[in-house]
């Protein structure tokens, strides 16, 4: 009788462990299911844009042609200020990109140094319109 009870308890314990493992595996599959992510991407692509995203500042006469290809908000760029082809550029070591600088007089004191530039990127010409510049320590 004692052996019978031990076998039943052992069988019940193994059943509970198997059930717990199966539930855990099923929950992980639900997390890894690509279908919901695909639906979210599809919904965001077809969702109408809010008026805040469509605001475009009035173009000024000197940069009216570049507004379409310029970022709307200032971004931070870091790298070394160097001279390439007679112009000062910001060389980003991570992306291996060089960005032309629109105001070389602001950047000249940082030539050869690491700097952080906050500004708007004009994508057509890969030029940063400098709002502020500071050295990286």
PyMOL commands that place a pseudoatom at each C-alpha (Angstrom):
pseudoatom trace, name=CA, resn=UNK, resi=1, chain=A, elem=C, hetatm=0, pos=[0.000, 0.000, 0.000]
pseudoatom trace, name=CA, resn=UNK, resi=2, chain=A, elem=C, hetatm=0, pos=[2.833, 2.382, 0.873]
pseudoatom trace, name=CA, resn=UNK, resi=3, chain=A, elem=C, hetatm=0, pos=[4.578, 1.722, -2.460]
pseudoatom trace, name=CA, resn=UNK, resi=4, chain=A, elem=C, hetatm=0, pos=[1.301, 2.375, -4.285]
pseudoatom trace, name=CA, resn=UNK, resi=5, chain=A, elem=C, hetatm=0, pos=[0.891, 5.810, -2.651]
pseudoatom trace, name=CA, resn=UNK, resi=6, chain=A, elem=C, hetatm=0, pos=[4.508, 6.730, -3.427]
pseudoatom trace, name=CA, resn=UNK, resi=7, chain=A, elem=C, hetatm=0, pos=[3.967, 5.791, -7.101]
pseudoatom trace, name=CA, resn=UNK, resi=8, chain=A, elem=C, hetatm=0, pos=[0.768, 7.850, -7.306]
pseudoatom trace, name=CA, resn=UNK, resi=9, chain=A, elem=C, hetatm=0, pos=[2.434, 10.890, -5.719]
pseudoatom trace, name=CA, resn=UNK, resi=10, chain=A, elem=C, hetatm=0, pos=[5.421, 10.505, -8.028]
pseudoatom trace, name=CA, resn=UNK, resi=11, chain=A, elem=C, hetatm=0, pos=[3.128, 10.251, -11.073]
pseudoatom trace, name=CA, resn=UNK, resi=12, chain=A, elem=C, hetatm=0, pos=[1.155, 13.298, -9.955]
pseudoatom trace, name=CA, resn=UNK, resi=13, chain=A, elem=C, hetatm=0, pos=[4.373, 15.299, -9.402]
pseudoatom trace, name=CA, resn=UNK, resi=14, chain=A, elem=C, hetatm=0, pos=[5.712, 14.378, -12.838]
pseudoatom trace, name=CA, resn=UNK, resi=15, chain=A, elem=C, hetatm=0, pos=[2.385, 15.341, -14.397]
pseudoatom trace, name=CA, resn=UNK, resi=16, chain=A, elem=C, hetatm=0, pos=[2.477, 18.766, -12.718]
pseudoatom trace, name=CA, resn=UNK, resi=17, chain=A, elem=C, hetatm=0, pos=[6.078, 19.358, -13.851]
pseudoatom trace, name=CA, resn=UNK, resi=18, chain=A, elem=C, hetatm=0, pos=[5.217, 18.353, -17.429]
pseudoatom trace, name=CA, resn=UNK, resi=19, chain=A, elem=C, hetatm=0, pos=[2.180, 20.635, -17.404]
pseudoatom trace, name=CA, resn=UNK, resi=20, chain=A, elem=C, hetatm=0, pos=[4.231, 23.572, -16.092]
pseudoatom trace, name=CA, resn=UNK, resi=21, chain=A, elem=C, hetatm=0, pos=[6.908, 23.069, -18.765]
pseudoatom trace, name=CA, resn=UNK, resi=22, chain=A, elem=C, hetatm=0, pos=[4.297, 22.820, -21.518]
pseudoatom trace, name=CA, resn=UNK, resi=23, chain=A, elem=C, hetatm=0, pos=[2.615, 26.040, -20.355]
pseudoatom trace, name=CA, resn=UNK, resi=24, chain=A, elem=C, hetatm=0, pos=[5.947, 27.836, -20.244]
pseudoatom trace, name=CA, resn=UNK, resi=25, chain=A, elem=C, hetatm=0, pos=[6.880, 26.700, -23.750]
pseudoatom trace, name=CA, resn=UNK, resi=26, chain=A, elem=C, hetatm=0, pos=[3.490, 27.747, -25.093]
pseudoatom trace, name=CA, resn=UNK, resi=27, chain=A, elem=C, hetatm=0, pos=[3.838, 31.199, -23.512]
pseudoatom trace, name=CA, resn=UNK, resi=28, chain=A, elem=C, hetatm=0, pos=[7.269, 31.655, -25.107]
pseudoatom trace, name=CA, resn=UNK, resi=29, chain=A, elem=C, hetatm=0, pos=[5.874, 30.725, -28.520]
pseudoatom trace, name=CA, resn=UNK, resi=30, chain=A, elem=C, hetatm=0, pos=[3.167, 33.347, -28.103]
pseudoatom trace, name=CA, resn=UNK, resi=31, chain=A, elem=C, hetatm=0, pos=[5.833, 35.965, -27.311]
pseudoatom trace, name=CA, resn=UNK, resi=32, chain=A, elem=C, hetatm=0, pos=[7.875, 35.010, -30.378]
pseudoatom trace, name=CA, resn=UNK, resi=33, chain=A, elem=C, hetatm=0, pos=[4.896, 34.984, -32.762]
pseudoatom trace, name=CA, resn=UNK, resi=34, chain=A, elem=C, hetatm=0, pos=[5.747, 37.390, -35.620]
pseudoatom trace, name=CA, resn=UNK, resi=35, chain=A, elem=C, hetatm=0, pos=[2.125, 37.894, -36.660]
pseudoatom trace, name=CA, resn=UNK, resi=36, chain=A, elem=C, hetatm=0, pos=[1.220, 40.552, -34.069]
pseudoatom trace, name=CA, resn=UNK, resi=37, chain=A, elem=C, hetatm=0, pos=[4.359, 42.554, -34.895]
pseudoatom trace, name=CA, resn=UNK, resi=38, chain=A, elem=C, hetatm=0, pos=[3.543, 42.382, -38.592]
pseudoatom trace, name=CA, resn=UNK, resi=39, chain=A, elem=C, hetatm=0, pos=[0.039, 43.633, -37.850]
pseudoatom trace, name=CA, resn=UNK, resi=40, chain=A, elem=C, hetatm=0, pos=[1.404, 46.519, -35.779]
pseudoatom trace, name=CA, resn=UNK, resi=41, chain=A, elem=C, hetatm=0, pos=[3.774, 47.529, -38.574]
pseudoatom trace, name=CA, resn=UNK, resi=42, chain=A, elem=C, hetatm=0, pos=[0.979, 47.306, -41.128]
pseudoatom trace, name=CA, resn=UNK, resi=43, chain=A, elem=C, hetatm=0, pos=[-1.334, 49.382, -38.943]
pseudoatom trace, name=CA, resn=UNK, resi=44, chain=A, elem=C, hetatm=0, pos=[1.296, 52.048, -38.352]
pseudoatom trace, name=CA, resn=UNK, resi=45, chain=A, elem=C, hetatm=0, pos=[2.013, 52.224, -42.080]
pseudoatom trace, name=CA, resn=UNK, resi=46, chain=A, elem=C, hetatm=0, pos=[-1.657, 52.672, -42.952]
pseudoatom trace, name=CA, resn=UNK, resi=47, chain=A, elem=C, hetatm=0, pos=[-2.621, 54.796, -39.950]
pseudoatom trace, name=CA, resn=UNK, resi=48, chain=A, elem=C, hetatm=0, pos=[-3.276, 58.433, -40.779]
pseudoatom trace, name=CA, resn=UNK, resi=49, chain=A, elem=C, hetatm=0, pos=[-0.632, 60.782, -39.485]
pseudoatom trace, name=CA, resn=UNK, resi=50, chain=A, elem=C, hetatm=0, pos=[-1.547, 63.260, -36.816]
pseudoatom trace, name=CA, resn=UNK, resi=51, chain=A, elem=C, hetatm=0, pos=[-1.361, 66.950, -37.634]
pseudoatom trace, name=CA, resn=UNK, resi=52, chain=A, elem=C, hetatm=0, pos=[1.642, 67.286, -35.306]
pseudoatom trace, name=CA, resn=UNK, resi=53, chain=A, elem=C, hetatm=0, pos=[3.715, 65.035, -37.583]
pseudoatom trace, name=CA, resn=UNK, resi=54, chain=A, elem=C, hetatm=0, pos=[2.751, 67.020, -40.659]
pseudoatom trace, name=CA, resn=UNK, resi=55, chain=A, elem=C, hetatm=0, pos=[3.774, 70.446, -39.425]
pseudoatom trace, name=CA, resn=UNK, resi=56, chain=A, elem=C, hetatm=0, pos=[6.372, 71.971, -41.691]
pseudoatom trace, name=CA, resn=UNK, resi=57, chain=A, elem=C, hetatm=0, pos=[7.982, 75.278, -40.775]
pseudoatom trace, name=CA, resn=UNK, resi=58, chain=A, elem=C, hetatm=0, pos=[7.573, 78.091, -43.266]
pseudoatom trace, name=CA, resn=UNK, resi=59, chain=A, elem=C, hetatm=0, pos=[10.599, 78.050, -45.565]
pseudoatom trace, name=CA, resn=UNK, resi=60, chain=A, elem=C, hetatm=0, pos=[12.929, 80.999, -45.372]
pseudoatom trace, name=CA, resn=UNK, resi=61, chain=A, elem=C, hetatm=0, pos=[14.209, 82.400, -48.677]
pseudoatom trace, name=CA, resn=UNK, resi=62, chain=A, elem=C, hetatm=0, pos=[17.788, 81.166, -48.199]
pseudoatom trace, name=CA, resn=UNK, resi=63, chain=A, elem=C, hetatm=0, pos=[16.892, 77.519, -47.555]
pseudoatom trace, name=CA, resn=UNK, resi=64, chain=A, elem=C, hetatm=0, pos=[13.510, 77.092, -49.236]
pseudoatom trace, name=CA, resn=UNK, resi=65, chain=A, elem=C, hetatm=0, pos=[14.794, 74.293, -51.471]
pseudoatom trace, name=CA, resn=UNK, resi=66, chain=A, elem=C, hetatm=0, pos=[16.379, 72.282, -48.654]
pseudoatom trace, name=CA, resn=UNK, resi=67, chain=A, elem=C, hetatm=0, pos=[13.469, 72.125, -46.189]
pseudoatom trace, name=CA, resn=UNK, resi=68, chain=A, elem=C, hetatm=0, pos=[12.064, 68.965, -47.750]
pseudoatom trace, name=CA, resn=UNK, resi=69, chain=A, elem=C, hetatm=0, pos=[15.258, 66.991, -47.129]
pseudoatom trace, name=CA, resn=UNK, resi=70, chain=A, elem=C, hetatm=0, pos=[16.169, 68.479, -43.750]
pseudoatom trace, name=CA, resn=UNK, resi=71, chain=A, elem=C, hetatm=0, pos=[15.330, 66.945, -40.409]
pseudoatom trace, name=CA, resn=UNK, resi=72, chain=A, elem=C, hetatm=0, pos=[12.620, 68.868, -38.597]
pseudoatom trace, name=CA, resn=UNK, resi=73, chain=A, elem=C, hetatm=0, pos=[14.200, 68.684, -35.162]
pseudoatom trace, name=CA, resn=UNK, resi=74, chain=A, elem=C, hetatm=0, pos=[17.739, 69.165, -33.968]
pseudoatom trace, name=CA, resn=UNK, resi=75, chain=A, elem=C, hetatm=0, pos=[19.760, 65.982, -33.482]
pseudoatom trace, name=CA, resn=UNK, resi=76, chain=A, elem=C, hetatm=0, pos=[23.009, 65.357, -31.623]
pseudoatom trace, name=CA, resn=UNK, resi=77, chain=A, elem=C, hetatm=0, pos=[26.047, 64.192, -33.606]
pseudoatom trace, name=CA, resn=UNK, resi=78, chain=A, elem=C, hetatm=0, pos=[29.374, 63.204, -32.090]
pseudoatom trace, name=CA, resn=UNK, resi=79, chain=A, elem=C, hetatm=0, pos=[32.752, 62.663, -33.675]
pseudoatom trace, name=CA, resn=UNK, resi=80, chain=A, elem=C, hetatm=0, pos=[36.031, 64.318, -34.578]
pseudoatom trace, name=CA, resn=UNK, resi=81, chain=A, elem=C, hetatm=0, pos=[36.162, 67.630, -36.445]
pseudoatom trace, name=CA, resn=UNK, resi=82, chain=A, elem=C, hetatm=0, pos=[38.532, 67.177, -39.395]
pseudoatom trace, name=CA, resn=UNK, resi=83, chain=A, elem=C, hetatm=0, pos=[39.277, 68.822, -42.694]
pseudoatom trace, name=CA, resn=UNK, resi=84, chain=A, elem=C, hetatm=0, pos=[38.331, 66.972, -45.894]
pseudoatom trace, name=CA, resn=UNK, resi=85, chain=A, elem=C, hetatm=0, pos=[38.593, 68.455, -49.391]
pseudoatom trace, name=CA, resn=UNK, resi=86, chain=A, elem=C, hetatm=0, pos=[39.170, 71.914, -47.944]
pseudoatom trace, name=CA, resn=UNK, resi=87, chain=A, elem=C, hetatm=0, pos=[36.030, 71.871, -45.758]
pseudoatom trace, name=CA, resn=UNK, resi=88, chain=A, elem=C, hetatm=0, pos=[35.499, 71.136, -42.091]
pseudoatom trace, name=CA, resn=UNK, resi=89, chain=A, elem=C, hetatm=0, pos=[33.536, 67.952, -41.462]
pseudoatom trace, name=CA, resn=UNK, resi=90, chain=A, elem=C, hetatm=0, pos=[32.386, 65.918, -38.487]
pseudoatom trace, name=CA, resn=UNK, resi=91, chain=A, elem=C, hetatm=0, pos=[33.735, 62.371, -38.822]
pseudoatom trace, name=CA, resn=UNK, resi=92, chain=A, elem=C, hetatm=0, pos=[31.584, 59.834, -36.932]
pseudoatom trace, name=CA, resn=UNK, resi=93, chain=A, elem=C, hetatm=0, pos=[33.790, 56.835, -36.014]
pseudoatom trace, name=CA, resn=UNK, resi=94, chain=A, elem=C, hetatm=0, pos=[30.821, 54.556, -35.329]
pseudoatom trace, name=CA, resn=UNK, resi=95, chain=A, elem=C, hetatm=0, pos=[28.982, 54.982, -38.626]
pseudoatom trace, name=CA, resn=UNK, resi=96, chain=A, elem=C, hetatm=0, pos=[32.118, 55.910, -40.618]
pseudoatom trace, name=CA, resn=UNK, resi=97, chain=A, elem=C, hetatm=0, pos=[30.176, 58.893, -41.993]
pseudoatom trace, name=CA, resn=UNK, resi=98, chain=A, elem=C, hetatm=0, pos=[31.455, 62.398, -42.629]
pseudoatom trace, name=CA, resn=UNK, resi=99, chain=A, elem=C, hetatm=0, pos=[29.027, 65.283, -42.259]
pseudoatom trace, name=CA, resn=UNK, resi=100, chain=A, elem=C, hetatm=0, pos=[29.740, 68.667, -43.791]
pseudoatom trace, name=CA, resn=UNK, resi=101, chain=A, elem=C, hetatm=0, pos=[29.303, 71.627, -41.457]
pseudoatom trace, name=CA, resn=UNK, resi=102, chain=A, elem=C, hetatm=0, pos=[27.429, 74.719, -42.574]
pseudoatom trace, name=CA, resn=UNK, resi=103, chain=A, elem=C, hetatm=0, pos=[29.143, 77.153, -40.205]
pseudoatom trace, name=CA, resn=UNK, resi=104, chain=A, elem=C, hetatm=0, pos=[32.872, 76.468, -40.277]
pseudoatom trace, name=CA, resn=UNK, resi=105, chain=A, elem=C, hetatm=0, pos=[33.637, 79.463, -38.062]
pseudoatom trace, name=CA, resn=UNK, resi=106, chain=A, elem=C, hetatm=0, pos=[31.779, 77.801, -35.154]
pseudoatom trace, name=CA, resn=UNK, resi=107, chain=A, elem=C, hetatm=0, pos=[33.598, 74.498, -35.723]
pseudoatom trace, name=CA, resn=UNK, resi=108, chain=A, elem=C, hetatm=0, pos=[37.106, 75.818, -36.391]
pseudoatom trace, name=CA, resn=UNK, resi=109, chain=A, elem=C, hetatm=0, pos=[38.165, 76.004, -32.692]
pseudoatom trace, name=CA, resn=UNK, resi=110, chain=A, elem=C, hetatm=0, pos=[37.425, 72.267, -32.405]
pseudoatom trace, name=CA, resn=UNK, resi=111, chain=A, elem=C, hetatm=0, pos=[39.530, 71.162, -35.399]
pseudoatom trace, name=CA, resn=UNK, resi=112, chain=A, elem=C, hetatm=0, pos=[41.174, 67.826, -34.617]
pseudoatom trace, name=CA, resn=UNK, resi=113, chain=A, elem=C, hetatm=0, pos=[39.131, 67.377, -31.424]
pseudoatom trace, name=CA, resn=UNK, resi=114, chain=A, elem=C, hetatm=0, pos=[36.174, 65.233, -30.416]
pseudoatom trace, name=CA, resn=UNK, resi=115, chain=A, elem=C, hetatm=0, pos=[32.977, 67.293, -30.352]
pseudoatom trace, name=CA, resn=UNK, resi=116, chain=A, elem=C, hetatm=0, pos=[29.240, 67.048, -29.926]
pseudoatom trace, name=CA, resn=UNK, resi=117, chain=A, elem=C, hetatm=0, pos=[27.219, 69.028, -32.450]
pseudoatom trace, name=CA, resn=UNK, resi=118, chain=A, elem=C, hetatm=0, pos=[23.502, 69.679, -32.079]
pseudoatom trace, name=CA, resn=UNK, resi=119, chain=A, elem=C, hetatm=0, pos=[21.832, 70.673, -35.312]
pseudoatom trace, name=CA, resn=UNK, resi=120, chain=A, elem=C, hetatm=0, pos=[19.572, 69.787, -38.162]
pseudoatom trace, name=CA, resn=UNK, resi=121, chain=A, elem=C, hetatm=0, pos=[20.760, 67.397, -40.848]
pseudoatom trace, name=CA, resn=UNK, resi=122, chain=A, elem=C, hetatm=0, pos=[20.171, 68.280, -44.478]
pseudoatom trace, name=CA, resn=UNK, resi=123, chain=A, elem=C, hetatm=0, pos=[20.003, 64.821, -46.009]
pseudoatom trace, name=CA, resn=UNK, resi=124, chain=A, elem=C, hetatm=0, pos=[20.513, 65.753, -49.663]
pseudoatom trace, name=CA, resn=UNK, resi=125, chain=A, elem=C, hetatm=0, pos=[23.928, 67.289, -49.065]
pseudoatom trace, name=CA, resn=UNK, resi=126, chain=A, elem=C, hetatm=0, pos=[24.722, 65.477, -45.776]
pseudoatom trace, name=CA, resn=UNK, resi=127, chain=A, elem=C, hetatm=0, pos=[25.257, 68.858, -44.114]
pseudoatom trace, name=CA, resn=UNK, resi=128, chain=A, elem=C, hetatm=0, pos=[24.662, 69.642, -40.455]
pseudoatom trace, name=CA, resn=UNK, resi=129, chain=A, elem=C, hetatm=0, pos=[23.229, 73.100, -39.778]
pseudoatom trace, name=CA, resn=UNK, resi=130, chain=A, elem=C, hetatm=0, pos=[24.874, 73.792, -36.423]
pseudoatom trace, name=CA, resn=UNK, resi=131, chain=A, elem=C, hetatm=0, pos=[22.741, 74.984, -33.510]
pseudoatom trace, name=CA, resn=UNK, resi=132, chain=A, elem=C, hetatm=0, pos=[25.424, 74.389, -30.875]
pseudoatom trace, name=CA, resn=UNK, resi=133, chain=A, elem=C, hetatm=0, pos=[28.814, 72.738, -30.579]
pseudoatom trace, name=CA, resn=UNK, resi=134, chain=A, elem=C, hetatm=0, pos=[30.771, 71.614, -27.508]
pseudoatom trace, name=CA, resn=UNK, resi=135, chain=A, elem=C, hetatm=0, pos=[33.917, 69.581, -26.870]
pseudoatom trace, name=CA, resn=UNK, resi=136, chain=A, elem=C, hetatm=0, pos=[33.741, 65.993, -25.662]
pseudoatom trace, name=CA, resn=UNK, resi=137, chain=A, elem=C, hetatm=0, pos=[35.995, 65.259, -22.737]
for i in range(1, 137): cmd.bond("trace and resi %d" % i, "trace and resi %d" % (i + 1))
show_as sticks, trace
zoom trace
